[in-house]
C-alpha cells in the first residue's frame, strides 16, 4: 500500500475496520457474565496500530473508558514492548493512574500477530462487578482500601492462563464467577477482533495497518483542527459545584482557543479529597477531550487524531489530578461534570450551539445482602440515569446517561438476579428544568428487599445539593433525592445498612432548561401536562400556562381531550404571548 490512500478506497477500508471493532464489542457483550457489561454497557473496545495509537473504537462505550484506554495503551507498550510478546499473550491492568481511573476498571490488551510480527493490538476496558476491598463506594481514604490493584502483567502467556493471578483475583473479590467470567469475555472478544482484522488484511493484501492508521488519524486531526480554527480565539471560563463527600467540590475551568488548538486548564479547582471521589489526570483528559470532540466536531471519527489538538492540564494534588495514594473509586462523581462545565465555558464562543446543564454523574448503587433461602451473599450494581440539559432547538433527553453513555438495568433483570424488589420506576414529573426547551426528566425509583435480614446499599450519587443549571434564561432541573423510608436522608456516598423492611427511594435529577419558559409554545406545555412531564401547577407557575382538567381527580387514566387551556388566564400571566405561541 502506498503512503496515500484515495478517498474511495479509504472509505471502504474505514467502514470495514469499524465492522471489525464492532464485532469485538458484540462478542464482549454476548459473552460477559456481569450485568454491568451485558446490560449497562460500561465498556470500551478499540483497535490500535503498532505504535499504540487508537485507530477506531466500537459503537458503544463510555468516554471515560474509551479515551482513558486510548491514552493508557502506551503504558502497556512501555512495560511489554512488542519484541517481548508472543502469540497468545494477553496483558491486563487496573492501575487507576495508567488507565481508567479506578481499580474496578479492568483493561485487557491483546497483540495481533501476522506470521511472527505484531501488526496491531485490540484492547477493552470493562467495569468489574467487584474488585474486593471496601464495597464499591466513596468512603475509602486511600486507594489501598479500595481493592486488588493489578500492575501491568500477563493474564495469558501463549494462550495459557496465568493461574496464580486468577487465584489471587478469585480469592479477593465478592463475585468471583462474574469477575473472572468478564475477563475471559474480554480476552475472547479481543481474539475475535484479531481474527477479523487478519481476514480484513488478507482480503485487501495489507502487510501492515500502520499506513491506513496514519491516513485515518491524520484526516481526523486535520478535520478537528479546521473546526477549532473557525472558533474565535480567546479565554473562556466557567465553574460548577459537586456535592462532594463531606463538603462541596469546586470545579473551575479555563478554555483557551489559540488558532487550531484548545487548552483546557482546571487550575483553581478544589484540592484532592480525603475520600474516594478523586480523579486521575488520565480520566480528566478523557472527559475533557470528549467534550471538545462532541461540541466542536462530532462527526469526525474518534481516534488518536482527535486527541492531538486538545491539551488538558490540572495542578498535581488537585481533585482533577490526584496523586497516590488518593482514593479514586468514585471518580465518576466528579469526572462526569467535566463536559458540562466545559460546555458552559464554550457557550461564550459557540452561542446557540450547546446544551444546558444535565444530571451529569450517572448514579451507581451497589446493593448487598443475603438470599432468603440459601443465606448466600449477593452483590449487585445498578446504574441509573437522570435527564440531560435542553438544547438550543430541542428538549433535553429523559433518563439518558450523558456524558457516560451507560444504560440502565431493567427492573426484570434486577429482580431475577437478586432478592430486591423494584416498587417504582417512572419518569419524575416536574424534574426537567423549565425553558423554551425543557430539560430532560429524571426518574422516581423505589426499591425494597424480600428477605428478613439486614441489607445494605452504597449509593454513589450527586446533584442532591447543586442542580443542573439552565442556559439563556432556562431554569434549573430538580435536585436528586436519596430517601430511606420516605424521610431519612443518609450520606449519599457511603455504605448504608438497612432494616429488612426498609424502602429506598432514589429520585434522579433533571436537566436544566434552555431559554425563557414563558416563550415555550402553549401547545407543547399542554403536551407535557398530558404526558405527565409537567404538572398542572408547574405549567402555571413556571410556564404561565393555565390548564384545567375537566375530569375527576382520582382517575387513573386521563383522556387528553379533558385538558383545556384557560386562554384568558394564560394571556394574563404571559402578557399576551399565548396567542402567538400556542400553535408551536
TORLUM-152084 format. One record per residue (C-alpha): y, x, z. Coordinates in steps of 0.1 Angstrom, whole numbers, padded with zeros to 4 digits, always signed. Each point is the difference from the previous one (the first is absolute). Layout:
% TORLUM-152084
YXZ/...
//
This chain:
% TORLUM-152084
+0000+0000+0000/+0035+0013-0008/+0027+0002+0026/+0017-0030-0015/-0017-0034-0003/+0013-0026-0024/+0012-0033+0017/-0028-0022-0014/-0028+0024+0011/+0017+0004+0034/+0001-0038+0005/-0037-0002-0008/-0009+0029+0023/+0022-0013+0028/-0015-0034+0001/-0035+0014-0001/+0009+0022+0029/+0013-0030+0019/-0033-0018-0006/-0018+0030+0015/+0020+0001+0032/-0002-0038+0003/-0038+0002-0002/+0002+0025+0028/+0019-0026+0021/-0023-0029-0008/-0030+0020+0010/+0016+0009+0033/+0009-0036+0008/-0034-0013-0009/-0020+0026+0019/+0023+0002+0031/-0014-0012+0033/+0032-0009+0018/+0023-0030-0006/+0029+0024+0003/-0009+0015-0034/-0020-0029-0015/+0024-0029+0008/+0034+0016+0010/-0002+0027-0027/+0015+0026+0023/-0009+0028-0023/+0011+0023-0028/-0018+0015-0030/+0012+0026-0024/-0009+0027-0026/+0014+0035+0001/+0001+0030-0024/-0011+0035+0009/+0033+0008+0017/-0003-0030+0023/+0027-0020-0018/-0007-0038+0001/-0003-0013-0035/-0006-0036+0007/-0007-0024+0028/-0021-0032+0001/+0014-0035-0002/-0003-0007+0037/+0012+0022+0029/+0026+0004+0026/+0029+0024-0006/-0007+0017+0034/-0034+0009-0012/+0006+0007-0037/+0031+0021+0003/-0012+0019+0031/-0033+0006-0017/+0018+0013-0031/+0019+0026+0020/-0029+0007+0023/-0025+0011-0026/+0019+0033-0001/-0012+0007+0035/-0036-0005-0011/+0003+0025-0028/+0016+0026+0023/-0029-0004+0024/-0027-0001-0027/+0011+0016-0033/-0020-0011-0031/-0020+0032-0001/-0015-0008+0035/-0013-0034-0011/-0033-0011-0015/-0012-0031-0018/-0007-0027+0026/+0025+0013+0026/+0022-0026+0017/+0029+0009+0023/+0015-0021+0028/+0029+0000+0024/+0020-0025+0022/+0026+0025+0012/+0032-0020+0003/+0023+0028-0010/-0020+0008-0032/-0006-0035-0014/+0008-0036+0010/+0016+0005+0034/-0027-0014+0024/-0035+0010+0009/-0014-0034-0009/+0006+0008-0037/-0028+0019-0016/+0007+0019-0032/-0030+0011-0020/+0003+0023-0030/-0027+0008-0026/+0003+0027-0027/-0011-0009-0036/-0021+0026-0017/-0004+0004-0038/-0027+0026-0004/+0009+0026+0026/+0038-0007+0001/+0021-0023+0022/+0019-0022-0024/+0016-0024+0025/-0003-0019+0032/-0004-0035+0013/+0013-0010+0034/+0001-0031+0021/+0016-0008+0033/-0012-0029+0022/+0010-0013+0034/-0031+0004+0021/-0009-0030+0022/-0002+0024+0030/+0003+0037+0007/-0006+0001+0038/+0025+0009+0027/+0021-0028+0013/-0004-0033-0018/+0023+0001-0030/+0035-0006+0015/+0033+0016+0007/-0007+0009+0036/-0011+0036-0003/+0023+0028+0010/-0017+0028-0021/-0020+0000-0032/-0029+0013+0020/-0004-0034+0017/-0002-0018-0033/-0035+0009-0011/-0020+0026-0019/+0021+0023-0022/-0019+0016-0029/+0015+0031-0017/-0006+0004-0037/-0037+0007-0002/-0030-0009-0021/-0014-0035+0003/-0027+0008-0025/-0013+0034-0013/-0017-0001-0033/-0008-0037+0005/-0014+0007+0035/+0017-0018+0028/+0016+0020+0028/-0023-0014+0026/+0017+0017+0029/+0034-0015-0009/-0015-0035-0005/-0016+0003+0034/+0033+0009+0016/+0018-0029-0017/-0028-0025+0009/+0001+0011+0036/+0038-0004+0003/+0007-0034-0016/-0005-0036+0011/-0011-0012-0034/-0023+0027-0013/-0017-0019-0027/+0033-0012-0015/+0017+0033+0003/-0028+0021-0014/-0007-0027-0027/+0036+0002-0012/-0002+0038-0003/-0031-0004-0022/+0019-0026-0020/+0029+0025-0005/-0024+0027-0012/-0018-0024-0023/+0032-0014-0015/+0012+0036-0007/-0033+0007-0017/+0004-0030-0022/+0035+0011-0009/-0013+0035-0009/-0028-0014-0021/+0024-0023-0020/+0025+0029-0004/-0027+0022-0016/-0010-0028-0023/+0036-0004-0010/+0004+0037-0006/-0031+0001-0021/+0011-0030-0021/+0033+0016-0008/-0014+0036-0002/+0022+0013+0029/-0009+0032+0018/+0027-0005+0026/+0023-0028+0012/+0029+0024+0008/+0019-0004-0033/-0003-0038+0003/+0011+0002+0036/+0030+0021-0010/+0011-0025-0027/-0004-0030+0024/+0018+0017+0029/+0028+0014-0021/+0007-0033-0017/+0000-0018+0034/+0024+0026+0015/+0023-0002-0030/+0001-0038+0001/+0007-0002+0037/+0028+0027-0003/+0016-0020-0028/+0000-0031+0021/+0015+0019+0030/+0026+0015-0023/+0013-0035-0008/+0010-0006+0036/+0034+0010+0014/+0000+0033+0018/+0008-0002+0037/-0012-0001+0035/-0012-0034+0013/-0008-0007+0036/-0019-0027+0019/-0018-0004+0033/-0026-0023+0016/-0016-0006+0034/-0036-0004+0010/-0012-0015+0033/-0016+0034+0009/-0023+0002+0029/+0019+0004+0032/+0034+0000-0017/+0014-0008-0035/-0003+0026-0027/+0030+0007-0023/-0007+0008-0036/+0030+0015-0019/+0000+0011-0036/+0023+0016-0025/-0009-0003-0037/+0019+0025-0022/-0002-0004-0037/+0008+0032-0019/-0005-0002-0037/-0037-0006-0006/-0011+0008+0036/+0000-0021+0031/+0001+0015+0035/-0011-0021+0029/+0009+0013+0035/-0009-0017+0033/+0022+0022+0022/+0014-0021+0029/-0032-0020+0005/-0015-0001+0035/-0019+0029+0014/-0038-0002+0000/-0014-0024+0025/-0023+0007+0029/-0023-0028-0013/-0021-0003-0032/+0026-0013-0024/+0011+0034-0014/-0001+0007-0037/-0009+0033-0017/+0022+0012-0028/-0028-0005-0026/-0001-0037+0008/+0038-0002+0001/+0001+0016-0035/-0027-0025-0011/+0021-0031+0008/+0033+0015-0009/-0012+0011-0035/-0016-0034-0005/+0033-0017+0008/+0018+0020-0027/-0027-0006-0025/-0001-0038+0004/+0038-0004+0002/+0011+0023-0028/-0029-0001-0026/-0030-0021+0010/-0015+0001-0035/-0004+0038+0000/-0037+0011+0005/-0005+0012+0036/-0011+0036+0002/+0011+0035+0008/+0030-0003-0023/+0015-0029+0019/+0002+0021+0032/+0019+0029-0015/+0035-0015-0002/-0002-0013+0036/+0007+0023+0029/-0006-0011+0035/+0010+0016+0033/+0000-0008+0037/+0008+0022+0029/-0031+0015+0017/-0007-0017+0032/+0015-0033-0011/-0018-0033-0002/-0005+0005-0038/-0011+0037+0002/-0019+0003+0032/-0016+0032+0011/-0034+0005+0016/-0015-0012+0022/+0020-0032-0004/-0019-0033+0001/+0000-0016-0034/-0026-0028-0001/+0026-0028-0006/+0022+0020-0024/+0001-0030-0024/+0021-0019+0025/+0029+0023-0008/-0010+0012-0035/-0001-0034-0015/+0037-0004+0008/+0010+0028-0024/+0001-0018-0034/+0021-0028+0015/+0025+0024+0016/+0002+0020-0032/+0005-0032-0020/+0029-0009+0023/+0016+0034-0009/-0007-0002-0037/+0014-0036-0002/+0034+0016+0000/-0009+0019-0033/-0022-0028-0014/+0018-0033+0007/-0019-0032-0007/-0033+0019-0005/-0016+0005+0034/-0016-0023+0025/+0011-0010+0035/-0018+0013+0031/-0036-0011+0005/-0026-0002+0027/-0008+0037-0009/-0027+0012+0024/-0033-0017-0006/-0015-0014+0032/-0033+0016+0009/-0019-0015+0029/-0032+0017+0014/-0022-0026+0018/-0027+0012+0024/-0025-0018+0022/-0037-0010+0005/-0021-0022-0021/-0010-0029+0023/-0038+0000-0008/-0008+0037-0003/+0028+0015+0022/+0005+0026-0028/+0036+0012-0005/+0020-0010-0031/+0031+0017-0013/+0019-0017-0028/+0032+0009-0018/+0021-0028-0013/+0029+0005-0025/+0028-0026-0002/+0031-0002-0021/+0035-0014+0005/+0025-0010-0027/+0019+0022-0024/+0037+0000-0005/+0016-0022-0026/+0010+0015-0033/+0033-0003-0020/-0016-0026-0023/-0031-0012+0019/-0012-0011+0034/-0020+0024+0021/-0038+0000+0000/-0018-0018+0028/-0025+0019+0022/-0001+0030-0023/-0007+0036+0010/+0031+0019-0011/+0004+0029-0001/-0036+0006+0010/-0018-0020-0026/-0027-0008+0025/-0017-0034-0002/-0008-0023+0029/-0036-0008+0012/-0012-0035-0006/-0007-0021+0031/-0036-0006-0012/-0006+0038+0000/+0014+0004+0035/-0020-0029+0015/-0033+0011-0017/+0002+0036+0011/+0013-0005+0035/-0001-0026+0028/+0037-0006-0006/+0014-0034-0010/+0030-0005-0023/+0016-0032+0014/+0031+0002-0022/+0012+0018-0031/+0028-0016-0020/+0034+0008-0015/+0027+0002+0027/+0027-0026-0006/+0035+0013+0001/-0010+0036+0002/+0014+0010-0033/+0037+0011+0002/+0024-0026-0015/+0018+0010-0032/+0008-0009-0035/-0035+0014-0003/-0022-0005+0030/-0019+0027+0018/-0038-0001-0001/-0018-0018+0028/-0020+0015+0028/-0030-0018+0015/-0011-0017+0031/-0034+0012+0013/-0020-0007+0031/-0032+0015+0011/-0026-0005+0027/-0034+0012+0012/-0034-0017+0001/-0013+0021+0030/+0003-0003+0037/+0010+0036+0008/+0033+0018-0003/+0010+0012-0034/+0030+0021-0013/+0025+0004-0028/+0021+0029-0011/+0028-0016-0019/+0020+0025-0019/+0029-0021-0011/+0038+0003-0005/+0031-0020-0008/-0002-0019+0033/+0035+0012+0009/+0017+0009-0032/-0002-0025-0029/-0001+0007-0037/+0036+0000-0012/+0013-0019-0030/+0022+0012-0028/+0032-0013-0016/+0005-0027+0026/-0037-0008+0005/-0012-0006+0036/-0027+0019+0019/-0036-0010+0001/-0017-0013+0031/-0012+0025+0027/-0037+0005+0005/-0016-0013+0032/-0030+0012+0020/-0010-0027+0026/-0030-0003+0023/-0007-0036+0012/+0033-0011-0016/+0023+0018+0025/-0009+0036+0010/+0016+0026-0023/-0020+0032+0006/+0009+0035-0013/-0006-0004-0037/-0014+0035-0007/-0024+0004+0029/-0036-0010+0007/+0000-0034+0018/-0029-0013+0020/-0004-0037-0004/-0017-0028+0021/-0030-0017-0018/+0020-0032-0006/+0032+0017-0011/+0017-0011-0032/+0019+0028-0019/+0029-0010-0023/+0012+0025-0025/+0029-0015-0020/+0011+0023-0027/+0036+0006-0010/+0017-0012-0032/+0021+0018-0026/+0038-0001-0002/+0019-0022-0024/+0022+0010-0029/+0034-0015-0007/+0018-0029+0016/-0025-0027+0011/+0026-0028-0006/-0002+0009-0037/-0037-0006-0002/-0007-0029-0024/-0005-0032+0020/-0032-0007-0021/-0015+0033+0012/+0008-0008+0036/-0016-0034-0004/-0031+0017-0015/-0001+0024+0030/+0001-0029+0024/-0027-0019-0018/-0023+0031-0001/+0006+0007+0037/+0018+0032-0005/+0032-0013+0015/+0004-0027+0027/+0024-0029-0003/+0021+0015+0028/+0002+0034-0017/+0009-0015-0033/+0030-0016+0016/+0009+0029+0023/-0006+0029-0024/+0005-0014-0034/+0024-0029+0005/-0025-0024-0016/-0007-0033+0019/-0034-0015-0008/-0013-0032+0014/-0037-0007+0004/-0007-0037-0005/-0035-0001+0013/-0016+0001+0035/+0005+0032+0019/-0037+0001+0010/-0013+0000-0036/-0023+0029-0007/+0005-0003-0038/+0036-0005-0010/+0006-0012-0036/+0028+0020-0017/+0017-0032-0012/+0007-0010+0036/+0024+0030+0003/+0035-0011-0010/+0032+0021-0002/+0030-0014+0019/+0026+0009-0027/+0030-0011+0020/-0010+0021+0031/-0010+0029-0022/+0033-0001-0018/+0018+0000+0033/-0019+0031+0012/+0002+0019-0032/+0035-0008-0010/-0009-0017-0032/-0023+0027-0013/-0031-0022+0001/+0007-0019-0032/+0003+0032-0020/-0030+0016+0016/-0025-0029+0005/-0018+0003-0033/-0007+0038+0003/
//
